[in-house]
Amino acid sequence: MIPIIKPLMDEAEANAAARVILSGWVTQGPEVAAFEKDFAAYTGAAHATAVSNCTTGLHLALLVAGVKAGDEVITVSHSYIATANSILYCGAKPVFVDVDADTMNMDPALIEAAITPKTKAILVVHQIGMPADMARIMPIARQHGLKVIEDAACAVGAELLWDGEWQKVGRVWGDVAVFSFHPRKIVSTGDGGMITTPHADWDAQFRLLRQHGMSVPDTVRHKANTVIFEEHPIMGYNYRMTDIQAAVGREQLKRLPGVVARRREIADRYRERLADAQWLGMPAEPAWARSNWQSFSVRLPDQADQREVMQAMLDKGISTRRGIMCAHREKVYSGSPLHAPLQNSEISQDKRIILPLYVQMTDADIDAVTDGLKKATK
Ligand SMILES: *Cc1c(COP(=O)(O)O)cnc(C)c1O
């Protein structure tokens, strides 16, 4: 059986968790601070704040961007539903624009027509690890005074060519980026998230908001030799990460460069092995982008039945997933303002499938997938 993904964790992660459990400090303490430092160093971000998951991180990012009830946020429907939900958490409305058919990322040409006097921000997704076209999105955002939030849930290790150099997602080309450490992503802490930003004042707000709006963190009170009384100047949330998760995350981060390199090799082999299957569409990687290949998504021919192809592969012991789902087709979003037809988003959900991709895959596994896919679609 070839699964869609296999987590890469062993004694290194287990020992890190054990070390924290035996240390006497298990939440938002020294390990979280160290993980934030490691993560900022890896991405090149000025500031990094750990949170409980990517969805809570997106909520805080939108709040600090000033998104309030009645505002509009331009985003894509073609994403995990948490992207749009984080906008609803603020009482704001997601305004969906379509994606580019080949990169599956927000089509910058459609943004301007979606802007209204109520638009506050753009929530752009680096979908399944492919960087979005920030060089075209940022000038539009700045011209209209919009904040830009990057949903980088799947994109740790992905890179964008910016000012003539390759920069990591999370360095932040907009105002803030948010990552997920769910096991379906490339770095996992079980659950977990990270917010990176170039703005020191935003980072200070994230730290307040993730811990009940409390003015003095536990770590500071614990070390003080004078009594300190904390205050709660604003309403916050409990969006903390535990030290157990952070210690696991630090081990995962050490593996990341090797993991990304291997994932790129596997993606290359997929392309090579599928080169003779002209009826299949390969994922596009623009010259200015380097995906981390969190997922490898293939476009099926128009006449192919997605479910039948997936079933034929499953019968051969190969697990696949359908394309990224569209939020606007879910009941929660049936009343959302849809600015334009979302044709590419819908086609991508209905006519793409995601292939297995994990570093423990052998070349024989990859070939079994490509052979199975060709037979199931020819
Ligand atoms: C996984 C994912 C999320 C949600 O991440 P959690 O850590 O599970 O909250 C949000 N956006 C995108 C694009 C995702 O893929």
The ligand as a Gaussian input file, in Angstrom:
#p B3LYP/6-31G(d) Opt

LIG

0 1
 C       -3.874000      23.060000       6.419000
 C       -4.256000      24.393000       5.983000
 C       -4.809000      25.345000       6.878000
 C       -5.157000      24.990000       8.299000
 O       -4.060000      24.646000       9.086000
 P       -4.317000      24.117000      10.591000
 O       -2.944000      24.107000      11.207000
 O       -4.929000      22.770000      10.488000
 O       -5.210000      25.107000      11.266000
 C       -5.060000      26.614000       6.404000
 N       -4.824000      26.954000       5.113000
 C       -4.327000      26.081000       4.227000
 C       -4.050000      26.518000       2.827000
 C       -4.041000      24.766000       4.623000
 O       -3.558000      23.893000       3.724000

